[in-house]
Amino acid sequence: MRPIRVVVLLSGRGSNFQAIAEARLPIEIAAVISNRPNAAGLDYARARGLTAIALDHTAYPDRAAFDALLAEEIERHRPDLVVLAGYMRILSPTFIARFEGRLLNIHPSLLPMFPGLKTHERALAEGIKIHGCTVHFVTADLDHGPIVIQAAVPLRADDTPDTLAARVLQQEHRIYPQAVRWFAEGKLEINHGRVNLKDDPASQSVFPTGA
Ligand code: GRF
């Protein structure tokens, strides 16, 4: 099977991108693109000898103009899959329509709980006992696309947003490479807004060891 071509979009640290890059997946990372020129994720990409591109969104008049250029840049690399890895900008509906079905995102909550920002603060404020993270296909409905895999993270009484974020991030680094692997192996099928995994649907929910 030929490796699939992946384009990664990020805005910052890039630890999810790093987890994917280091996971020995059947993929070729064709390009890493950041809307923030100083994103640490770009430095990591360069250090790995990958094509790293900065496209500064502040230089464009509006979202539509920037997203049109971004889409063109992505297409130049002929991706089978576009991976959002901490890409901190809302994408326009035109952009999403163009890549729908080959656009994945990771979100730091158990969707559909806590779409949007500050998910760890909100989880703590609600007093919920189980939090986590979700990999999903991106649709025009923000943070509500078909769910590929979720990992659960129990809250602790002394958690702060930072301690919780750190434990959720460990799980993100587990489930995002797994989701990309399934996509690359052609194991994901979207049916009526749900993702069916061709072999083992039980592995779409990840629990802490011992739970
Ligand atoms: C992660 O928490 C991810 O879930 C969210 O943004 C953060 C990105 O972290 N979408 P990193 O840049 O991958 O380290």
Boltz pocket constraint, residues with backbone or C-beta under 6 A from the ligand:
constraints:
  - pocket:
      binder: B
      contacts: [[A, 10], [A, 12], [A, 13], [A, 14], [A, 15], [A, 16], [A, 17], [A, 85], [A, 86], [A, 87], [A, 106], [A, 107], [A, 108], [A, 169], [A, 172]]
      max_distance: 6.0
